[in-house]
Amino acid sequence: MADPDPSRPDLLVRVEQTRAQSHTLRAQVAELAEAVAEVELDVARVQEVIAEQGGSLAAQAREHAQRAREFAAREHAEAVRLRRVAAD
């Protein structure tokens, strides 16, 4: 982002407000991504219990559990990335 014109103090204030808001929003999105990851891990655990019970849905439940764990890992990685960006 280019630096604002120093002869326009109103723009300087607005730029700082926007940067602060952007930082806050990134932190909130990171927090939500972590929450989504936790929910997906819960889904994976439930699917694993279903798979352990055997039966006709066991294979499908194992696949769902694996996908949920992969999704959780991606969400966690996104949260880490957003926190790193917000810290800059």
N, CA, C and O atoms as CSV, one atom per row, in Angstrom:
chain,resi,resn,atom,element,x,y,z
A,1,MET,N,N,0.842,-1.167,0.000
A,1,MET,CA,C,0.000,0.000,0.000
A,1,MET,C,C,0.890,1.233,0.000
A,1,MET,O,O,1.830,1.328,0.789
A,2,ALA,N,N,0.597,2.161,-0.872
A,2,ALA,CA,C,1.360,3.403,-0.943
A,2,ALA,C,C,1.049,4.262,0.283
A,2,ALA,O,O,-0.060,4.244,0.816
A,3,ASP,N,N,2.045,5.000,0.703
A,3,ASP,CA,C,1.829,5.896,1.834
A,3,ASP,C,C,0.930,7.047,1.402
A,3,ASP,O,O,1.042,7.546,0.282
A,4,PRO,N,N,0.037,7.465,2.296
A,4,PRO,CA,C,-0.865,8.568,1.955
A,4,PRO,C,C,-0.118,9.899,1.898
A,4,PRO,O,O,0.980,10.037,2.438
A,5,ASP,N,N,-0.717,10.845,1.252
A,5,ASP,CA,C,-0.163,12.194,1.113
A,5,ASP,C,C,-0.082,12.850,2.495
A,5,ASP,O,O,-1.113,13.066,3.132
A,6,PRO,N,N,1.137,13.171,2.970
A,6,PRO,CA,C,1.276,13.753,4.310
A,6,PRO,C,C,0.631,15.133,4.451
A,6,PRO,O,O,0.417,15.611,5.565
A,7,SER,N,N,0.325,15.762,3.330
A,7,SER,CA,C,-0.319,17.073,3.409
A,7,SER,C,C,-1.815,16.941,3.683
A,7,SER,O,O,-2.509,17.948,3.817
A,8,ARG,N,N,-2.313,15.721,3.766
A,8,ARG,CA,C,-3.740,15.474,4.021
A,8,ARG,C,C,-3.893,14.691,5.320
A,8,ARG,O,O,-4.038,13.469,5.286
A,9,PRO,N,N,-3.864,15.376,6.468
A,9,PRO,CA,C,-3.949,14.674,7.744
A,9,PRO,C,C,-5.227,13.851,7.897
A,9,PRO,O,O,-5.231,12.841,8.600
A,10,ASP,N,N,-6.316,14.276,7.244
A,10,ASP,CA,C,-7.560,13.508,7.325
A,10,ASP,C,C,-7.375,12.132,6.680
A,10,ASP,O,O,-7.936,11.139,7.141
A,11,LEU,N,N,-6.583,12.090,5.612
A,11,LEU,CA,C,-6.312,10.807,4.971
A,11,LEU,C,C,-5.412,9.931,5.837
A,11,LEU,O,O,-5.578,8.713,5.895
A,12,LEU,N,N,-4.458,10.571,6.507
A,12,LEU,CA,C,-3.580,9.810,7.398
A,12,LEU,C,C,-4.382,9.132,8.505
A,12,LEU,O,O,-4.148,7.969,8.833
A,13,VAL,N,N,-5.317,9.865,9.070
A,13,VAL,CA,C,-6.161,9.305,10.120
A,13,VAL,C,C,-6.985,8.154,9.561
A,13,VAL,O,O,-7.095,7.100,10.188
A,14,ARG,N,N,-7.556,8.354,8.395
A,14,ARG,CA,C,-8.395,7.309,7.777
A,14,ARG,C,C,-7.572,6.055,7.452
A,14,ARG,O,O,-8.048,4.933,7.630
A,15,VAL,N,N,-6.349,6.249,6.980
A,15,VAL,CA,C,-5.491,5.104,6.673
A,15,VAL,C,C,-5.199,4.309,7.944
A,15,VAL,O,O,-5.259,3.079,7.931
A,16,GLU,N,N,-4.891,4.987,9.023
A,16,GLU,CA,C,-4.610,4.298,10.281
A,16,GLU,C,C,-5.851,3.573,10.799
A,16,GLU,O,O,-5.749,2.460,11.314
A,17,GLN,N,N,-7.014,4.193,10.665
A,17,GLN,CA,C,-8.258,3.539,11.086
A,17,GLN,C,C,-8.505,2.282,10.252
A,17,GLN,O,O,-8.905,1.249,10.787
A,18,THR,N,N,-8.271,2.369,8.966
A,18,THR,CA,C,-8.482,1.231,8.072
A,18,THR,C,C,-7.507,0.113,8.381
A,18,THR,O,O,-7.884,-1.059,8.372
A,19,ARG,N,N,-6.267,0.455,8.652
A,19,ARG,CA,C,-5.275,-0.571,9.007
A,19,ARG,C,C,-5.664,-1.275,10.307
A,19,ARG,O,O,-5.553,-2.496,10.415
A,20,ALA,N,N,-6.115,-0.507,11.281
A,20,ALA,CA,C,-6.532,-1.096,12.559
A,20,ALA,C,C,-7.751,-2.005,12.361
A,20,ALA,O,O,-7.828,-3.092,12.934
A,21,GLN,N,N,-8.685,-1.549,11.554
A,21,GLN,CA,C,-9.873,-2.360,11.283
A,21,GLN,C,C,-9.498,-3.649,10.548
A,21,GLN,O,O,-10.031,-4.716,10.852
A,22,SER,N,N,-8.598,-3.550,9.600
A,22,SER,CA,C,-8.137,-4.721,8.860
A,22,SER,C,C,-7.481,-5.719,9.798
A,22,SER,O,O,-7.726,-6.921,9.699
A,23,HIS,N,N,-6.654,-5.232,10.701
A,23,HIS,CA,C,-5.994,-6.095,11.691
A,23,HIS,C,C,-7.041,-6.817,12.550
A,23,HIS,O,O,-6.949,-8.024,12.771
A,24,THR,N,N,-8.022,-6.071,13.026
A,24,THR,CA,C,-9.080,-6.648,13.867
A,24,THR,C,C,-9.872,-7.700,13.105
A,24,THR,O,O,-10.165,-8.767,13.643
A,25,LEU,N,N,-10.217,-7.410,11.866
A,25,LEU,CA,C,-10.988,-8.362,11.061
A,25,LEU,C,C,-10.190,-9.632,10.788
A,25,LEU,O,O,-10.739,-10.732,10.848
A,26,ARG,N,N,-8.912,-9.491,10.492
A,26,ARG,CA,C,-8.082,-10.682,10.264
A,26,ARG,C,C,-8.020,-11.543,11.518
A,26,ARG,O,O,-8.096,-12.769,11.439
A,27,ALA,N,N,-7.883,-10.909,12.663
A,27,ALA,CA,C,-7.840,-11.653,13.921
A,27,ALA,C,C,-9.161,-12.379,14.165
A,27,ALA,O,O,-9.168,-13.517,14.635
A,28,GLN,N,N,-10.272,-11.728,13.848
A,28,GLN,CA,C,-11.579,-12.360,14.022
A,28,GLN,C,C,-11.754,-13.539,13.065
A,28,GLN,O,O,-12.278,-14.582,13.456
A,29,VAL,N,N,-11.328,-13.381,11.837
A,29,VAL,CA,C,-11.428,-14.475,10.870
A,29,VAL,C,C,-10.540,-15.636,11.296
A,29,VAL,O,O,-10.924,-16.796,11.145
A,30,ALA,N,N,-9.370,-15.341,11.822
A,30,ALA,CA,C,-8.486,-16.404,12.316
A,30,ALA,C,C,-9.149,-17.159,13.465
A,30,ALA,O,O,-9.067,-18.386,13.535
A,31,GLU,N,N,-9.796,-16.438,14.350
A,31,GLU,CA,C,-10.490,-17.072,15.468
A,31,GLU,C,C,-11.629,-17.964,14.958
A,31,GLU,O,O,-11.831,-19.069,15.460
A,32,LEU,N,N,-12.359,-17.480,13.969
A,32,LEU,CA,C,-13.437,-18.285,13.390
A,32,LEU,C,C,-12.897,-19.515,12.668
A,32,LEU,O,O,-13.501,-20.586,12.736
A,33,ALA,N,N,-11.782,-19.375,11.988
A,33,ALA,CA,C,-11.180,-20.526,11.301
A,33,ALA,C,C,-10.777,-21.592,12.314
A,33,ALA,O,O,-10.939,-22.783,12.050
A,34,GLU,N,N,-10.258,-21.184,13.461
A,34,GLU,CA,C,-9.918,-22.144,14.512
A,34,GLU,C,C,-11.178,-22.826,15.043
A,34,GLU,O,O,-11.165,-24.027,15.312
A,35,ALA,N,N,-12.259,-22.071,15.194
A,35,ALA,CA,C,-13.514,-22.662,15.664
A,35,ALA,C,C,-14.038,-23.689,14.660
A,35,ALA,O,O,-14.504,-24.760,15.048
A,36,VAL,N,N,-13.960,-23.363,13.385
A,36,VAL,CA,C,-14.382,-24.302,12.339
A,36,VAL,C,C,-13.513,-25.553,12.395
A,36,VAL,O,O,-14.022,-26.666,12.268
A,37,ALA,N,N,-12.233,-25.384,12.581
A,37,ALA,CA,C,-11.328,-26.535,12.675
A,37,ALA,C,C,-11.720,-27.431,13.846
A,37,ALA,O,O,-11.716,-28.655,13.716
A,38,GLU,N,N,-12.055,-26.839,14.972
A,38,GLU,CA,C,-12.462,-27.630,16.138
A,38,GLU,C,C,-13.753,-28.400,15.861
A,38,GLU,O,O,-13.878,-29.563,16.244
A,39,VAL,N,N,-14.702,-27.759,15.202
A,39,VAL,CA,C,-15.954,-28.442,14.863
A,39,VAL,C,C,-15.668,-29.606,13.918
A,39,VAL,O,O,-16.226,-30.691,14.080
A,40,GLU,N,N,-14.809,-29.384,12.945
A,40,GLU,CA,C,-14.476,-30.463,12.007
A,40,GLU,C,C,-13.787,-31.624,12.716
A,40,GLU,O,O,-14.009,-32.782,12.361
A,41,LEU,N,N,-12.961,-31.331,13.707
A,41,LEU,CA,C,-12.345,-32.411,14.481
A,41,LEU,C,C,-13.396,-33.186,15.272
A,41,LEU,O,O,-13.301,-34.405,15.415
A,42,ASP,N,N,-14.396,-32.473,15.784
A,42,ASP,CA,C,-15.504,-33.150,16.463
A,42,ASP,C,C,-16.256,-34.053,15.484
A,42,ASP,O,O,-16.612,-35.181,15.825
A,43,VAL,N,N,-16.494,-33.562,14.287
A,43,VAL,CA,C,-17.156,-34.361,13.251
A,43,VAL,C,C,-16.328,-35.607,12.960
A,43,VAL,O,O,-16.874,-36.703,12.836
A,44,ALA,N,N,-15.036,-35.444,12.854
A,44,ALA,CA,C,-14.158,-36.579,12.566
A,44,ALA,C,C,-14.253,-37.621,13.678
A,44,ALA,O,O,-14.309,-38.820,13.406
A,45,ARG,N,N,-14.271,-37.164,14.926
A,45,ARG,CA,C,-14.365,-38.107,16.043
A,45,ARG,C,C,-15.687,-38.887,15.998
A,45,ARG,O,O,-15.701,-40.096,16.233
A,46,VAL,N,N,-16.777,-38.210,15.703
A,46,VAL,CA,C,-18.074,-38.883,15.612
A,46,VAL,C,C,-18.062,-39.901,14.477
A,46,VAL,O,O,-18.535,-41.027,14.633
A,47,GLN,N,N,-17.514,-39.494,13.337
A,47,GLN,CA,C,-17.458,-40.408,12.200
A,47,GLN,C,C,-16.582,-41.625,12.511
A,47,GLN,O,O,-16.875,-42.734,12.064
A,48,GLU,N,N,-15.524,-41.419,13.269
A,48,GLU,CA,C,-14.657,-42.541,13.647
A,48,GLU,C,C,-15.384,-43.517,14.562
A,48,GLU,O,O,-15.194,-44.728,14.451
A,49,VAL,N,N,-16.212,-43.006,15.460
A,49,VAL,CA,C,-17.006,-43.884,16.327
A,49,VAL,C,C,-17.964,-44.710,15.472
A,49,VAL,O,O,-18.121,-45.911,15.690
A,50,ILE,N,N,-18.598,-44.065,14.506
A,50,ILE,CA,C,-19.504,-44.779,13.606
A,50,ILE,C,C,-18.740,-45.854,12.840
A,50,ILE,O,O,-19.222,-46.977,12.689
A,51,ALA,N,N,-17.555,-45.510,12.361
A,51,ALA,CA,C,-16.747,-46.475,11.600
A,51,ALA,C,C,-16.349,-47.668,12.466
A,51,ALA,O,O,-16.344,-48.809,12.002
A,52,GLU,N,N,-16.017,-47.397,13.724
A,52,GLU,CA,C,-15.605,-48.471,14.624
A,52,GLU,C,C,-16.739,-49.446,14.919
A,52,GLU,O,O,-16.497,-50.601,15.268
A,53,GLN,N,N,-17.968,-48.981,14.778
A,53,GLN,CA,C,-19.115,-49.853,15.033
A,53,GLN,C,C,-19.338,-50.845,13.901
A,53,GLN,O,O,-20.119,-51.788,14.026
A,54,GLY,N,N,-18.644,-50.618,12.804
A,54,GLY,CA,C,-18.775,-51.532,11.665
A,54,GLY,C,C,-20.087,-51.311,10.935
A,54,GLY,O,O,-20.726,-50.266,11.058
A,55,GLY,N,N,-20.460,-52.298,10.190
A,55,GLY,CA,C,-21.709,-52.198,9.458
A,55,GLY,C,C,-21.518,-51.590,8.089
A,55,GLY,O,O,-20.401,-51.348,7.632
A,56,SER,N,N,-22.649,-51.353,7.452
A,56,SER,CA,C,-22.627,-50.906,6.054
A,56,SER,C,C,-22.104,-49.479,5.885
A,56,SER,O,O,-21.684,-49.112,4.788
A,57,LEU,N,N,-22.119,-48.677,6.931
A,57,LEU,CA,C,-21.677,-47.282,6.822
A,57,LEU,C,C,-20.242,-47.055,7.298
A,57,LEU,O,O,-19.757,-45.924,7.296
A,58,ALA,N,N,-19.570,-48.122,7.701
A,58,ALA,CA,C,-18.226,-47.973,8.278
A,58,ALA,C,C,-17.237,-47.350,7.300
A,58,ALA,O,O,-16.511,-46.424,7.663
A,59,ALA,N,N,-17.199,-47.841,6.073
A,59,ALA,CA,C,-16.240,-47.312,5.092
A,59,ALA,C,C,-16.534,-45.855,4.782
A,59,ALA,O,O,-15.621,-45.034,4.702
A,60,GLN,N,N,-17.802,-45.537,4.610
A,60,GLN,CA,C,-18.188,-44.154,4.326
A,60,GLN,C,C,-17.847,-43.248,5.514
A,60,GLN,O,O,-17.383,-42.123,5.325
A,61,ALA,N,N,-18.073,-43.729,6.714
A,61,ALA,CA,C,-17.760,-42.936,7.904
A,61,ALA,C,C,-16.258,-42.681,8.008
A,61,ALA,O,O,-15.844,-41.586,8.389
A,62,ARG,N,N,-15.433,-43.688,7.671
A,62,ARG,CA,C,-13.978,-43.485,7.686
A,62,ARG,C,C,-13.565,-42.404,6.684
A,62,ARG,O,O,-12.714,-41.565,6.979
A,63,GLU,N,N,-14.175,-42.434,5.502
A,63,GLU,CA,C,-13.878,-41.406,4.496
A,63,GLU,C,C,-14.285,-40.029,4.995
A,63,GLU,O,O,-13.543,-39.062,4.826
A,64,HIS,N,N,-15.446,-39.936,5.601
A,64,HIS,CA,C,-15.909,-38.646,6.129
A,64,HIS,C,C,-14.980,-38.146,7.229
A,64,HIS,O,O,-14.669,-36.957,7.301
A,65,ALA,N,N,-14.542,-39.061,8.081
A,65,ALA,CA,C,-13.624,-38.678,9.155
A,65,ALA,C,C,-12.319,-38.145,8.580
A,65,ALA,O,O,-11.796,-37.134,9.049
A,66,GLN,N,N,-11.796,-38.823,7.568
A,66,GLN,CA,C,-10.546,-38.377,6.945
A,66,GLN,C,C,-10.705,-36.995,6.310
A,66,GLN,O,O,-9.850,-36.125,6.472
A,67,ARG,N,N,-11.803,-36.806,5.590
A,67,ARG,CA,C,-12.055,-35.489,4.967
A,67,ARG,C,C,-12.202,-34.397,6.024
A,67,ARG,O,O,-11.705,-33.284,5.850
A,68,ALA,N,N,-12.885,-34.721,7.118
A,68,ALA,CA,C,-13.059,-33.735,8.186
A,68,ALA,C,C,-11.710,-33.358,8.800
A,68,ALA,O,O,-11.463,-32.186,9.085
A,69,ARG,N,N,-10.843,-34.344,9.001
A,69,ARG,CA,C,-9.508,-34.048,9.549
A,69,ARG,C,C,-8.686,-33.200,8.581
A,69,ARG,O,O,-7.976,-32.285,9.000
A,70,GLU,N,N,-8.782,-33.503,7.292
A,70,GLU,CA,C,-8.058,-32.705,6.289
A,70,GLU,C,C,-8.581,-31.271,6.259
A,70,GLU,O,O,-7.804,-30.320,6.180
A,71,PHE,N,N,-9.894,-31.128,6.322
A,71,PHE,CA,C,-10.490,-29.792,6.325
A,71,PHE,C,C,-10.059,-29.029,7.577
A,71,PHE,O,O,-9.731,-27.845,7.502
A,72,ALA,N,N,-10.060,-29.700,8.717
A,72,ALA,CA,C,-9.631,-29.062,9.963
A,72,ALA,C,C,-8.189,-28.585,9.863
A,72,ALA,O,O,-7.852,-27.499,10.335
A,73,ALA,N,N,-7.350,-29.391,9.254
A,73,ALA,CA,C,-5.942,-29.006,9.094
A,73,ALA,C,C,-5.812,-27.768,8.208
A,73,ALA,O,O,-5.011,-26.877,8.490
A,74,ARG,N,N,-6.600,-27.718,7.141
A,74,ARG,CA,C,-6.558,-26.532,6.258
A,74,ARG,C,C,-7.046,-25.280,6.989
A,74,ARG,O,O,-6.462,-24.205,6.854
A,75,GLU,N,N,-8.120,-25.430,7.763
A,75,GLU,CA,C,-8.637,-24.283,8.514
A,75,GLU,C,C,-7.623,-23.805,9.552
A,75,GLU,O,O,-7.436,-22.603,9.743
A,76,HIS,N,N,-6.982,-24.743,10.207
A,76,HIS,CA,C,-5.959,-24.371,11.192
A,76,HIS,C,C,-4.801,-23.636,10.509
A,76,HIS,O,O,-4.314,-22.626,11.017
A,77,ALA,N,N,-4.369,-24.146,9.365
A,77,ALA,CA,C,-3.283,-23.486,8.623
A,77,ALA,C,C,-3.695,-22.080,8.201
A,77,ALA,O,O,-2.885,-21.154,8.245
A,78,GLU,N,N,-4.936,-21.922,7.800
A,78,GLU,CA,C,-5.424,-20.587,7.405
A,78,GLU,C,C,-5.434,-19.653,8.610
A,78,GLU,O,O,-5.085,-18.479,8.485
A,79,ALA,N,N,-5.823,-20.156,9.759
A,79,ALA,CA,C,-5.816,-19.325,10.970
A,79,ALA,C,C,-4.399,-18.877,11.309
A,79,ALA,O,O,-4.177,-17.722,11.671
A,80,VAL,N,N,-3.450,-19.787,11.191
A,80,VAL,CA,C,-2.044,-19.441,11.449
A,80,VAL,C,C,-1.585,-18.372,10.464
A,80,VAL,O,O,-0.935,-17.402,10.856
A,81,ARG,N,N,-1.920,-18.545,9.193
A,81,ARG,CA,C,-1.529,-17.570,8.166
A,81,ARG,C,C,-2.127,-16.206,8.459
A,81,ARG,O,O,-1.436,-15.192,8.364
A,82,LEU,N,N,-3.407,-16.170,8.816
A,82,LEU,CA,C,-4.067,-14.900,9.094
A,82,LEU,C,C,-3.472,-14.220,10.317
A,82,LEU,O,O,-3.328,-12.997,10.339
A,83,ARG,N,N,-3.131,-14.987,11.315
A,83,ARG,CA,C,-2.510,-14.384,12.495
A,83,ARG,C,C,-1.146,-13.800,12.155
A,83,ARG,O,O,-0.767,-12.745,12.664
A,84,ARG,N,N,-0.415,-14.493,11.294
A,84,ARG,CA,C,0.903,-14.010,10.886
A,84,ARG,C,C,0.755,-12.696,10.100
A,84,ARG,O,O,1.506,-11.747,10.325
A,85,VAL,N,N,-0.203,-12.651,9.194
A,85,VAL,CA,C,-0.447,-11.436,8.410
A,85,VAL,C,C,-0.911,-10.298,9.307
A,85,VAL,O,O,-0.485,-9.155,9.137
A,86,ALA,N,N,-1.783,-10.609,10.264
A,86,ALA,CA,C,-2.296,-9.576,11.164
A,86,ALA,C,C,-1.188,-9.024,12.069
A,86,ALA,O,O,-1.245,-7.868,12.486
A,87,ALA,N,N,-0.207,-9.832,12.361
A,87,ALA,CA,C,0.894,-9.385,13.227
A,87,ALA,C,C,1.836,-8.440,12.507
A,87,ALA,O,O,2.543,-7.660,13.146
A,88,ASP,N,N,1.852,-8.502,11.178
A,88,ASP,CA,C,2.772,-7.633,10.406
A,88,ASP,C,C,2.345,-6.198,10.414
A,88,ASP,O,O,3.010,-5.353,9.814
